[in-house]
């Protein structure tokens, strides 16, 4: 009796695994897009004091606080005003594009580049923040936005009609 239950355990595990594999990939892709977009967007909101007005604190951070950690040295950011503007702009635009699923793979590459720069600025955050962000951005870049996206709608709208005979 016990032996019979143990031999069927792999079958139950396989059934459950098959059931889990039927979860729509597009929902997973949507969740990944949101998960990586939210922290960047929230950070971007802190860098602006209204439409197109960069906050003084954002510029201060890049001028006085943030340092690039390269080859054992701490280097000041070049052009802190420009860096604050680029950071604030990227942290607003790229997450919005990710959530909409528009230019998704390119937006994920942008988030990946920003994550690398953040890693060079705050090296201690790699395990809790930067590694998960990079993994999610890599997944979105690799697997695309999924069906719940503007990219998918655009591709469907402009793709040549398939021949009904084939």
trRosetta pair geometry for C-beta under 8 A, 3 or more apart (Angstrom, degrees):
i j d omega theta_ij theta_ji phi_ij phi_ji
1 4 5.9 -51 -151 28 27 113
1 5 7.0 24 152 -14 60 103
2 5 5.9 -56 -156 35 36 110
2 6 6.5 31 151 -17 68 108
3 6 5.8 -58 -148 38 33 110
3 7 6.3 30 157 -19 67 106
4 7 6.0 -55 -147 35 29 108
4 8 6.7 18 157 -11 62 109
5 8 6.1 -65 -151 40 30 104
5 9 6.9 53 148 -46 63 92
6 9 5.5 -28 -156 -4 39 120
7 10 7.5 -46 -179 23 40 99
8 11 5.0 -54 -163 39 61 119
8 12 6.2 65 141 -24 81 98
9 12 5.7 -53 -149 35 35 111
9 13 6.4 34 154 -18 66 105
10 13 5.5 -53 -145 38 35 113
10 14 6.2 37 155 -21 67 105
11 14 5.7 -52 -147 36 31 112
11 15 6.4 34 152 -21 63 104
12 15 5.6 -52 -148 34 32 112
12 16 6.4 29 155 -16 65 105
13 16 5.9 -56 -149 38 31 109
13 17 6.2 31 153 -19 65 108
14 17 5.6 -53 -144 38 31 112
14 18 6.3 34 155 -20 65 105
15 18 5.7 -54 -148 36 29 111
15 19 6.4 31 152 -20 63 106
16 19 5.6 -53 -149 35 33 113
16 20 6.3 31 153 -17 66 106
17 20 5.8 -55 -146 39 31 110
17 21 6.3 33 154 -24 64 107
18 21 5.7 -54 -146 33 31 113
18 22 7.1 36 153 -27 60 101
19 22 6.0 -55 -164 21 34 114
20 23 6.2 -20 -176 -14 50 111
23 27 6.8 -94 164 59 90 122
23 28 6.8 86 121 -43 112 110
24 27 4.6 83 82 1 101 103
24 28 7.3 -174 101 -4 58 83
25 28 5.4 -56 -155 38 43 113
25 29 6.1 44 148 -21 73 105
25 143 7.5 -124 173 175 118 132
25 146 6.3 -163 118 -117 79 111
26 29 5.5 -51 -144 38 34 113
26 30 6.3 39 153 -21 65 103
26 146 3.5 142 -131 177 67 119
26 147 4.1 -43 -108 33 147 90
26 148 5.1 119 163 -3 112 92
27 30 5.5 -48 -145 35 33 114
27 31 6.4 36 153 -20 64 104
27 146 7.6 -164 -15 174 23 160
27 148 7.2 61 -83 2 48 141
28 31 5.7 -53 -148 36 32 112
28 32 6.4 33 152 -20 65 104
28 146 7.5 159 65 -80 65 148
29 32 5.7 -51 -147 35 32 112
29 33 6.5 36 153 -21 64 103
29 140 7.0 116 -157 -114 81 72
29 143 6.0 -136 -101 113 111 116
29 144 6.9 -9 -145 93 144 59
29 145 6.0 118 153 171 127 28
29 146 3.2 159 67 -33 143 126
29 148 7.4 158 81 45 101 93
29 149 7.8 -62 122 -38 123 124
30 33 5.7 -53 -150 33 32 112
30 34 6.5 27 154 -13 65 105
30 101 7.7 -44 -105 -66 77 122
30 145 8.0 54 -80 177 60 70
30 146 5.9 -90 -40 63 75 145
30 148 4.8 -7 -73 75 128 131
30 149 7.7 -157 -89 -57 84 88
31 34 5.9 -56 -148 40 32 108
31 35 6.0 33 155 -23 67 110
32 35 5.6 -54 -140 36 29 112
32 36 6.4 15 165 -7 65 107
32 136 5.1 -178 -164 -156 90 92
32 139 5.4 -102 -157 97 154 125
32 140 5.4 -173 124 -65 119 93
33 36 6.6 -66 -149 42 23 97
33 37 5.9 19 157 -20 63 120
33 98 4.6 -178 -166 165 91 91
33 99 6.1 153 139 -93 110 37
33 101 6.6 -32 -129 -79 170 77
33 104 7.0 -55 -109 -143 125 114
33 140 5.8 111 -84 -113 72 132
33 145 6.5 40 -71 -136 141 77
33 149 7.8 149 -51 -93 166 113
34 37 5.7 -65 -139 40 27 110
34 38 6.1 34 167 -34 67 105
34 98 7.8 176 -69 126 30 106
34 99 6.2 68 -95 -110 68 86
35 38 6.6 -45 -144 17 21 110
35 136 5.6 -129 95 -134 109 152
36 39 7.5 -63 -165 34 33 96
36 40 7.1 18 153 -4 64 118
36 95 7.8 -157 113 -112 68 85
36 98 6.5 -105 83 179 100 161
36 108 7.5 52 101 -122 156 82
36 111 5.9 77 155 162 121 159
36 133 5.9 114 -134 -145 91 68
36 136 4.0 -177 -64 115 116 131
36 137 5.6 148 -154 -64 155 71
36 140 6.6 -109 30 -15 148 140
37 40 6.1 -78 -158 46 35 106
37 41 5.7 30 158 -22 77 115
37 94 7.6 -158 -122 119 82 74
37 95 3.6 121 -162 -149 86 88
37 96 7.6 141 -161 -43 126 23
37 98 4.3 -167 -78 81 118 129
37 99 5.1 178 134 -51 173 90
37 111 7.9 -88 -88 -93 55 146
38 41 5.9 -59 -141 37 26 109
38 42 6.2 24 163 -17 64 108
38 95 7.1 144 -52 -152 20 134
39 42 5.8 -54 -144 38 31 111
39 43 6.3 32 156 -18 64 107
39 129 7.6 -165 163 -151 163 103
39 133 7.1 -93 65 -94 136 117
40 43 5.7 -56 -149 38 31 111
40 44 6.2 35 151 -23 65 107
40 90 7.8 -74 -179 126 121 79
40 91 4.8 -147 173 -143 81 77
40 94 6.5 -49 133 83 148 109
40 95 4.8 177 84 -57 108 119
40 111 6.2 -93 -60 -125 161 104
40 114 7.0 78 -126 103 125 151
40 133 7.9 113 -51 -142 103 127
41 44 5.5 -54 -148 35 32 115
41 45 6.7 39 153 -27 64 98
41 91 6.6 166 -96 162 26 76
41 92 6.6 80 -132 -117 69 44
41 95 3.8 -121 -57 90 98 162
41 96 7.2 112 -104 -48 119 68
42 45 5.8 -45 -153 24 33 114
42 46 7.4 33 150 -19 59 100
43 46 6.0 -55 -163 28 38 111
43 47 7.2 34 146 -21 65 106
43 91 5.1 -94 89 -162 94 145
44 47 5.7 -59 -158 28 41 113
44 48 7.2 17 157 -7 69 109
44 87 7.9 -162 -106 141 76 68
44 88 5.6 119 -149 -156 75 53
44 89 7.9 -171 -144 -7 117 3
44 90 7.5 -146 -98 83 121 50
44 91 2.8 -178 -72 113 101 101
44 92 4.1 -178 156 -55 145 69
44 95 7.1 -153 8 16 141 127
45 48 6.6 -74 -156 39 35 100
45 92 7.4 113 -63 -92 55 96
46 55 7.2 -75 152 25 53 154
46 57 7.6 -70 159 92 91 126
46 58 7.3 145 118 -75 75 99
47 54 6.5 -31 158 -146 84 76
47 55 5.7 -152 -175 26 33 106
47 57 8.0 -130 -119 83 48 86
47 58 3.9 77 -143 -95 81 141
47 84 6.5 -178 -158 -178 117 86
47 87 6.5 -166 -112 103 164 95
47 88 3.4 -145 116 -104 140 109
47 91 6.7 101 16 56 137 135
48 51 7.6 33 174 -91 130 17
48 52 7.9 31 -145 -17 117 9
48 53 6.4 101 -166 73 77 61
48 54 6.4 -62 -108 -111 59 37
48 55 6.0 -159 -113 -26 4 93
48 58 7.7 23 -51 -26 39 149
48 88 5.8 132 -53 -174 87 130
48 92 7.4 28 -22 -58 139 140
49 53 4.8 -69 73 109 84 109
49 54 7.3 26 17 115 89 16
49 55 4.5 120 -35 -89 96 77
49 56 7.7 21 -28 -3 140 72
50 53 4.5 20 67 38 92 123
54 58 5.6 -105 -179 65 93 133
54 59 6.3 88 134 -44 121 101
54 81 7.7 121 93 -159 160 74
54 84 5.9 99 -171 124 136 113
54 85 5.7 -71 -78 -90 145 75
54 88 6.0 166 -120 31 93 164
55 58 4.6 102 65 -3 87 100
55 59 7.4 -159 97 1 53 82
56 59 5.8 -57 -155 40 39 108
56 60 6.1 44 148 -25 70 108
57 60 5.3 -51 -143 36 34 118
57 61 6.4 42 156 -26 65 99
58 61 5.9 -49 -153 27 30 112
58 62 6.9 17 155 -6 62 105
58 84 4.3 123 138 -164 98 118
58 87 7.3 -171 -170 78 114 117
58 88 5.8 16 -160 -61 158 126
59 62 6.1 -64 -153 43 34 103
59 63 5.9 24 154 -14 70 116
59 80 6.0 97 -165 131 68 104
59 81 5.6 9 -129 -102 112 64
59 84 4.7 -104 -87 3 53 169
60 63 5.8 -65 -139 44 27 106
60 64 5.5 -25 180 23 69 117
60 65 7.0 50 133 -5 75 106
61 64 7.1 -73 -119 53 13 78
61 65 4.7 -48 -145 47 56 121
61 66 5.4 54 154 -20 79 106
61 84 7.1 124 60 -102 93 109
62 65 7.7 -14 -37 51 15 80
62 66 5.3 -23 -112 41 43 127
62 77 4.9 -69 -174 62 86 154
62 80 3.7 155 115 -155 101 90
62 81 7.6 -175 84 -48 134 22
62 83 4.7 169 -156 87 146 117
62 84 4.6 -136 4 -58 141 92
62 87 7.3 179 -72 9 130 142
63 76 7.9 14 -160 -166 39 111
63 77 7.4 -89 -83 57 30 108
63 80 3.8 142 -72 117 70 174
63 81 7.8 30 -63 -47 109 63
66 77 5.7 26 97 -30 108 125
66 121 5.1 -20 -159 -153 103 120
67 74 4.1 18 155 -174 143 97
67 75 6.3 141 -170 61 84 34
67 76 6.4 -49 -117 -89 78 39
67 77 7.5 -134 -112 -33 31 76
67 121 6.9 139 69 -143 38 66
68 74 7.2 146 70 -157 44 47
68 75 4.6 -27 62 64 99 95
68 76 7.7 -8 16 81 90 8
68 77 6.5 119 -28 -82 101 65
68 120 5.2 2 -149 144 79 112
68 121 6.3 -44 -95 -86 51 64
69 73 7.5 169 -150 82 45 42
69 74 5.9 -18 -96 -99 67 68
69 120 5.7 -167 49 -174 72 59
69 121 7.2 154 3 -108 89 14
69 123 5.1 -59 61 -36 155 123
70 73 5.8 -24 72 61 71 90
70 75 6.0 -15 29 7 111 123
70 120 6.6 17 -66 -159 82 115
76 80 7.8 -59 169 -60 97 108
77 80 5.1 99 88 -92 114 75
77 83 4.9 -70 166 12 134 171
78 83 7.3 127 76 -45 54 123
79 82 3.9 1 140 30 120 119
79 83 5.9 136 95 -22 75 88
80 83 5.4 -55 -139 40 34 113
80 84 6.1 36 160 -21 68 104
81 84 6.0 -54 -148 35 26 110
81 85 6.5 26 152 -17 61 108
82 85 5.7 -56 -149 38 31 112
82 86 6.2 28 155 -17 67 107
83 86 5.8 -54 -143 39 30 109
83 87 6.1 30 157 -19 64 109
84 87 5.8 -55 -143 40 27 112
84 88 6.1 24 159 -15 64 111
85 88 6.0 -59 -143 41 25 107
85 89 6.0 22 160 -17 63 112
86 89 5.9 -58 -142 40 26 109
86 90 6.0 23 160 -16 64 112
87 90 6.0 -59 -144 40 24 108
87 91 6.1 19 160 -16 63 113
87 114 7.4 123 -130 -137 73 110
88 91 5.9 -59 -141 39 26 108
88 92 6.6 17 160 -12 62 108
89 92 6.2 -66 -154 38 29 103
89 93 5.9 6 164 -3 70 117
90 93 6.3 -61 -126 47 27 98
90 94 5.3 16 -177 -10 68 120
90 110 6.1 -153 -153 167 109 116
90 114 5.7 174 132 -79 139 134
91 94 7.0 -31 -101 39 18 104
91 95 6.9 15 -180 -7 46 115
91 114 7.3 150 -73 -158 78 157
92 95 6.9 -77 -161 40 18 101
92 96 6.6 12 157 -15 60 115
93 96 5.9 -65 -152 37 30 110
93 97 6.3 27 157 -17 68 108
94 97 5.7 -56 -147 38 32 111
94 98 6.3 34 154 -21 66 105
94 107 4.8 152 -154 -159 77 90
94 110 4.7 -144 -109 99 134 130
94 111 5.5 165 152 -61 139 85
94 114 7.4 -164 37 -8 165 143
95 98 5.4 -52 -145 35 36 114
95 99 6.3 33 158 -18 68 103
95 107 8.0 161 -62 177 18 124
95 111 7.7 94 -70 -88 67 120
96 99 5.9 -54 -147 36 30 108
96 100 6.3 22 156 -9 64 110
97 100 5.9 -62 -145 46 29 106
97 102 5.0 -101 -151 73 75 85
97 103 5.3 -39 -171 63 131 97
97 104 7.0 -172 144 -89 90 46
97 106 8.0 -54 142 80 148 89
97 107 4.1 -169 99 -87 122 146
98 101 7.4 24 179 -74 31 40
98 104 6.3 92 -122 -134 54 75
98 107 4.9 -157 -62 124 78 138
98 108 6.8 106 -105 -68 109 71
98 111 7.1 29 -60 -38 141 140
98 140 6.9 -3 -140 -172 108 161
100 149 7.3 87 136 -152 48 70
100 150 5.2 -1 154 -3 93 125
101 104 5.2 -14 -155 -69 53 126
101 145 3.9 114 -149 -175 98 142
101 146 7.3 -89 -125 56 135 74
101 148 6.7 172 -42 112 157 55
101 149 2.3 -132 161 -140 149 93
101 150 5.0 153 85 21 86 67
101 151 5.2 -111 151 10 87 93
101 152 6.8 -20 146 4 137 92
102 107 7.7 76 83 -27 57 138
102 149 7.3 -177 -51 179 47 90
102 150 4.3 -3 -76 66 89 131
102 151 6.1 170 -110 -49 35 78
102 154 8.0 86 -123 -15 80 137
103 106 4.6 -46 170 50 94 117
103 107 5.5 106 107 -31 85 97
103 151 7.2 172 -35 -81 22 109
104 107 5.7 -58 -144 37 28 111
104 108 6.3 29 157 -21 64 105
104 140 6.3 -118 164 171 101 106
104 144 6.3 86 90 -165 132 57
104 145 3.7 177 -35 -62 173 112
104 149 6.1 -25 -49 -160 142 146
104 151 5.2 -81 -1 -23 112 146
105 108 5.6 -52 -150 33 32 113
105 109 6.7 35 150 -20 63 101
105 140 7.2 -173 -104 135 49 78
105 141 5.2 89 -151 -139 75 57
105 144 6.2 -35 -63 -108 104 64
105 145 7.6 -103 -40 -34 69 86
106 109 5.6 -48 -152 32 36 113
106 110 6.6 40 147 -20 64 102
107 110 5.4 -50 -152 34 36 116
107 111 6.5 37 150 -17 66 102
107 140 7.9 -56 85 130 89 135
108 111 5.6 -50 -148 37 35 111
108 112 6.3 40 149 -23 64 104
108 137 4.7 155 -171 -163 83 73
108 138 7.6 166 163 -61 120 14
108 140 4.0 -169 -99 95 140 110
108 141 4.0 -156 108 -62 133 80
109 112 5.4 -52 -148 35 33 117
109 113 6.5 35 152 -19 65 102
109 137 7.6 141 -75 170 21 111
109 141 5.8 99 -60 -110 72 126
110 113 5.7 -52 -149 34 32 110
110 114 6.4 31 152 -16 64 105
111 114 5.6 -53 -147 39 33 112
111 115 6.2 39 151 -24 65 104
111 133 7.0 -130 158 172 106 101
111 137 4.5 -156 94 -109 110 128
112 115 5.6 -50 -147 33 31 114
112 116 6.7 34 152 -20 62 101
112 134 6.1 80 -131 -132 80 71
112 137 4.2 177 -67 129 84 142
112 138 6.8 94 -100 -61 128 66
112 141 6.7 -8 -32 -40 139 144
113 116 5.7 -51 -153 32 34 112
113 117 6.6 31 150 -15 65 104
114 117 5.7 -55 -150 38 35 110
114 118 6.2 38 151 -20 67 105
115 118 5.5 -51 -145 37 32 113
115 119 6.3 39 151 -24 64 102
115 130 5.5 137 -175 -149 96 80
115 133 4.7 -177 -110 110 132 121
115 134 5.0 -179 127 -72 153 81
115 137 6.4 -156 -5 4 143 151
116 119 5.5 -50 -150 31 32 115
116 120 6.7 30 151 -16 63 102
116 134 7.7 85 -60 -98 71 117
117 120 5.6 -53 -151 36 35 110
117 121 6.4 31 149 -17 65 108
118 121 5.5 -60 -148 40 34 111
118 122 6.1 -25 171 34 73 99
118 125 7.2 -59 144 76 102 136
118 129 7.9 -86 131 118 134 121
118 130 6.2 -171 96 -99 108 108
119 122 7.2 -77 -126 65 22 63
119 123 6.5 55 175 -108 63 53
119 125 7.2 -132 -110 71 57 92
119 126 5.9 58 -133 -91 103 91
119 130 4.6 100 -82 -149 98 157
120 123 7.2 12 -135 -71 20 84
122 125 4.6 31 121 3 111 121
122 130 8.0 176 84 -47 93 124
123 126 6.6 -13 -177 -30 52 107
125 128 6.1 -81 -160 58 63 91
125 129 4.5 -23 170 42 106 119
125 130 5.4 103 111 -19 89 103
126 129 7.5 -82 -115 58 8 71
126 130 4.6 -52 -123 56 48 122
126 131 5.5 66 166 -36 70 95
127 130 7.9 24 -1 46 20 84
127 131 5.9 3 -126 9 28 133
128 131 7.9 90 26 33 15 99
128 132 7.7 -35 160 5 29 116
129 132 6.7 -80 -160 42 21 99
129 133 6.1 12 160 -15 65 116
130 133 5.7 -58 -143 40 30 112
130 134 6.0 30 159 -19 67 108
131 134 5.8 -55 -143 38 28 110
131 135 6.3 29 157 -21 63 107
132 135 5.6 -54 -143 36 33 112
132 136 6.3 29 159 -17 67 105
133 136 6.0 -58 -149 38 29 107
133 137 6.2 26 154 -17 65 109
134 137 5.7 -56 -144 40 30 109
134 138 6.1 33 155 -21 66 106
135 138 5.7 -53 -147 36 29 112
135 139 6.4 30 153 -20 63 105
136 139 5.6 -53 -149 34 33 112
136 140 6.4 29 154 -15 66 104
137 140 5.9 -54 -147 39 32 108
137 141 6.1 34 153 -20 65 109
138 141 5.6 -56 -144 40 29 113
138 142 6.0 22 159 -16 66 113
139 142 5.9 -60 -141 41 26 106
139 143 5.8 -13 174 15 67 115
140 143 6.8 -68 -123 54 20 83
140 144 7.4 -2 -176 178 52 3
140 145 7.1 35 -161 -86 91 54
143 146 7.5 20 132 -58 100 81
144 151 7.2 -137 -175 104 101 147
145 148 7.7 -126 147 74 90 55
145 149 3.5 66 135 -81 131 168
145 150 8.0 -41 134 44 164 56
145 151 4.8 120 31 39 143 129
145 152 6.4 -133 87 -30 110 96
146 149 5.9 121 69 -15 64 116
146 152 6.9 -46 113 -49 38 138
147 152 4.9 144 -139 -161 39 168
148 152 7.3 43 11 28 12 145
149 152 4.6 101 63 2 87 99
149 153 7.2 -152 99 -1 51 84
150 153 5.4 -55 -148 40 41 112
150 154 6.0 42 154 -22 72 105
151 154 5.9 -58 -147 37 28 110
151 155 6.3 26 156 -18 64 108
152 155 5.9 -55 -146 37 29 110
152 156 6.3 27 155 -16 63 108
153 156 5.8 -58 -148 39 30 110
153 157 6.2 29 155 -22 65 109
154 157 5.7 -56 -145 36 30 111
154 158 6.2 -4 167 8 65 113
155 158 6.6 -75 -141 52 23 89
155 159 5.6 38 161 -46 66 108
156 159 5.9 -40 -130 14 25 115
162 166 6.8 -105 170 59 95 114
163 166 4.6 72 80 1 104 106
